[in-house]
Amino acid sequence: MAVVLAAAALSCVAAEVSPSLFFAKIGNFTGYIGRLFHLDSGALVVTDPVEWYWGLARWARLLGETIVMAYVGTALGAIGAFFLAFLAAANVTPARWLSFTVRRFCEFCRTVPGLVFALMFVIAFGLGPMAGVLAIAIHSLGALGKLFAEVVENIDMKPVEGVQATGAPWHVSMRFGALPQVMSNFVSYVLLRFEVNVRESAVLGFVGAGGIGMDLFEAIRKFYYSDVSAILVMIVVTVAVIDIFTGKIRHRLIGLVEGR
C-alpha cells in the first residue's frame, strides 16, 4: 500500500495534478452545474417544463437518430467480429499467422479513438450520421472481435473434434461444434456493446457525426445552460432504459446457459 501511495503521489506530480488548485477551482464546477438547472429568467427549470423543453420535438428526433446510429453501427461491427472471432481464436484458427494478423487488426480498430474515426469520416463523407455509424462499426468490430475470440478460446473442443472426425470441413465444424457453445455469450456482448455505443454516438456528434450530440455541443459552446441540462437528462434517461432492458436480456441468456 505504501508503494502504491508513493507511486500515486509521483504520478500526480508528473501529471501536474494540483490538489490545491482542485479545491480552489471546485466552485467553478459546482457553479456551472447550478446554472444548468436554471432558466434564463433565473427560475428553476422544473418550474416551467414547457420553457425548459422548448425544443423537445427536435431533440427527440435527434435522439432517435442517435439510437439508430448506435444500432446500425453495433450490428455492422458485430457481424464483422462474428466472422473474425473464429479466425482470431488460437484454438480453432486454421493458421497461427492468421490468428496473429486478425488480432492485430482488431487491436487497431479498437485502439484508435472513435472520435478520430468519426472526424476522418466527416472529412470524407461530410456532416451527418453516416460518419458516426462507420466510426461506431469499426470501433465495435475491434472490441467485439477480441471478446468473441476469447469466448471461442474457452469452449470445449470435444464437440469440434467430433464434427471434424466425420470429415467435415473447418467452417462446418465451427458451425456445429463451436457456435452452439458461444452464441448466447456473443449476443450478451453485443447487447452490452449497444448500450455503450448509445453513449458513444452522443459524443460523436461533437465532431459533426450526426445525432443529438451536435445540438448538445452547440448548446455547450453557446452557453445555453438550460438546453444542456434538458438534452443531458434525455440522454441519461434513454441510456438507463436501454441498460435496464438489455441487462434483463443478458441475465436471461446467462441463466439459460447456466441452466443447461
QUISULZI-V956437 format. One record per residue. N is the residue number from 0. PSI is psi in radians with two decimals (NA if undefined). Layout:
BEGIN
n: [N & N]
psi: [PSI & PSI]
END
This chain:
BEGIN
n: [0 & 1 & 2 & 3 & 4 & 5 & 6 & 7 & 8 & 9 & 10 & 11 & 12 & 13 & 14 & 15 & 16 & 17 & 18 & 19 & 20 & 21 & 22 & 23 & 24 & 25 & 26 & 27 & 28 & 29 & 30 & 31 & 32 & 33 & 34 & 35 & 36 & 37 & 38 & 39 & 40 & 41 & 42 & 43 & 44 & 45 & 46 & 47 & 48 & 49 & 50 & 51 & 52 & 53 & 54 & 55 & 56 & 57 & 58 & 59 & 60 & 61 & 62 & 63 & 64 & 65 & 66 & 67 & 68 & 69 & 70 & 71 & 72 & 73 & 74 & 75 & 76 & 77 & 78 & 79 & 80 & 81 & 82 & 83 & 84 & 85 & 86 & 87 & 88 & 89 & 90 & 91 & 92 & 93 & 94 & 95 & 96 & 97 & 98 & 99 & 100 & 101 & 102 & 103 & 104 & 105 & 106 & 107 & 108 & 109 & 110 & 111 & 112 & 113 & 114 & 115 & 116 & 117 & 118 & 119 & 120 & 121 & 122 & 123 & 124 & 125 & 126 & 127 & 128 & 129 & 130 & 131 & 132 & 133 & 134 & 135 & 136 & 137 & 138 & 139 & 140 & 141 & 142 & 143 & 144 & 145 & 146 & 147 & 148 & 149 & 150 & 151 & 152 & 153 & 154 & 155 & 156 & 157 & 158 & 159 & 160 & 161 & 162 & 163 & 164 & 165 & 166 & 167 & 168 & 169 & 170 & 171 & 172 & 173 & 174 & 175 & 176 & 177 & 178 & 179 & 180 & 181 & 182 & 183 & 184 & 185 & 186 & 187 & 188 & 189 & 190 & 191 & 192 & 193 & 194 & 195 & 196 & 197 & 198 & 199 & 200 & 201 & 202 & 203 & 204 & 205 & 206 & 207 & 208 & 209 & 210 & 211 & 212 & 213 & 214 & 215 & 216 & 217 & 218 & 219 & 220 & 221 & 222 & 223 & 224 & 225 & 226 & 227 & 228 & 229 & 230 & 231 & 232 & 233 & 234 & 235 & 236 & 237 & 238 & 239 & 240 & 241 & 242 & 243 & 244 & 245 & 246 & 247 & 248 & 249 & 250 & 251 & 252 & 253 & 254 & 255 & 256 & 257 & 258 & 259]
psi: [-0.69 & -0.72 & -0.72 & -0.78 & -0.69 & -0.74 & -0.66 & -0.71 & -0.76 & -0.63 & -0.67 & -0.68 & -0.80 & -0.63 & 0.07 & 0.71 & 2.09 & 1.89 & -0.64 & -0.71 & -0.66 & -0.86 & -0.50 & -0.58 & -0.01 & -0.47 & -0.55 & -0.69 & -0.87 & -0.58 & -0.67 & -0.76 & -0.70 & -0.69 & -0.46 & -0.49 & 0.50 & 2.43 & 3.03 & -0.48 & -0.21 & -0.19 & 2.70 & 2.56 & -0.53 & -0.25 & -0.33 & 1.33 & -0.54 & -0.77 & -0.66 & -0.80 & 0.84 & -0.49 & 0.50 & -0.76 & -0.82 & -0.78 & -0.65 & -0.70 & -0.76 & -0.59 & -0.69 & -0.69 & -0.69 & -0.76 & -0.73 & -0.70 & -0.81 & -0.70 & -0.88 & -0.76 & -0.72 & -0.75 & -0.81 & -0.76 & -0.68 & -0.67 & -0.80 & -0.74 & -0.59 & -0.81 & -0.59 & -0.45 & -0.73 & -0.41 & -0.51 & -0.46 & 2.21 & -0.48 & -0.27 & -0.09 & 2.50 & -0.45 & 2.49 & -0.72 & -0.55 & -0.73 & -0.77 & -0.77 & -0.79 & -0.71 & -0.70 & -0.62 & -0.76 & -0.64 & -0.75 & -0.76 & -0.64 & -0.26 & -0.73 & 2.18 & 2.53 & -0.60 & -0.62 & -0.81 & -0.78 & -0.76 & -0.70 & -0.75 & -0.53 & -0.71 & -0.66 & -0.77 & -0.08 & 3.04 & 2.56 & 3.03 & -0.36 & -0.74 & -0.72 & -0.73 & -0.80 & -0.71 & -0.78 & -0.71 & -0.78 & -0.79 & -0.68 & -0.67 & -0.78 & -0.76 & -0.84 & -0.55 & -0.73 & -0.82 & -0.77 & -0.75 & -0.69 & -0.59 & -0.78 & -0.63 & -0.25 & 0.18 & 2.87 & 2.10 & -0.17 & -0.78 & -0.66 & -0.79 & -0.60 & -0.73 & -0.70 & -0.55 & -0.36 & -0.07 & 0.18 & 2.55 & 3.01 & -0.81 & -0.51 & -0.69 & -0.58 & -0.70 & -0.77 & -0.32 & -0.66 & -0.77 & -0.77 & -0.45 & -0.40 & -0.19 & -0.75 & -0.67 & -0.63 & -0.85 & -0.70 & -0.79 & -0.63 & -0.73 & -0.73 & -0.71 & -0.62 & -0.75 & -0.75 & -0.71 & -0.44 & -0.75 & -0.74 & -0.70 & -0.52 & -0.65 & -0.59 & -0.42 & -0.31 & -0.46 & 0.27 & 0.36 & 0.44 & 3.02 & -3.06 & -0.27 & -0.50 & -0.78 & -0.62 & -0.77 & -0.70 & -0.71 & -0.69 & -0.76 & -0.58 & 0.09 & 0.70 & 1.43 & -0.82 & -0.57 & -0.68 & -0.85 & -0.65 & -0.79 & -0.72 & -0.72 & -0.73 & -0.74 & -0.78 & -0.79 & -0.75 & -0.82 & -0.68 & -0.75 & -0.79 & -0.70 & -0.72 & -0.84 & -0.76 & -0.60 & -0.74 & -0.72 & -0.76 & -0.77 & -0.62 & -0.72 & -0.77 & -0.67 & -0.67 & -0.71 & -0.80 & -0.56 & -0.62 & NA]
END
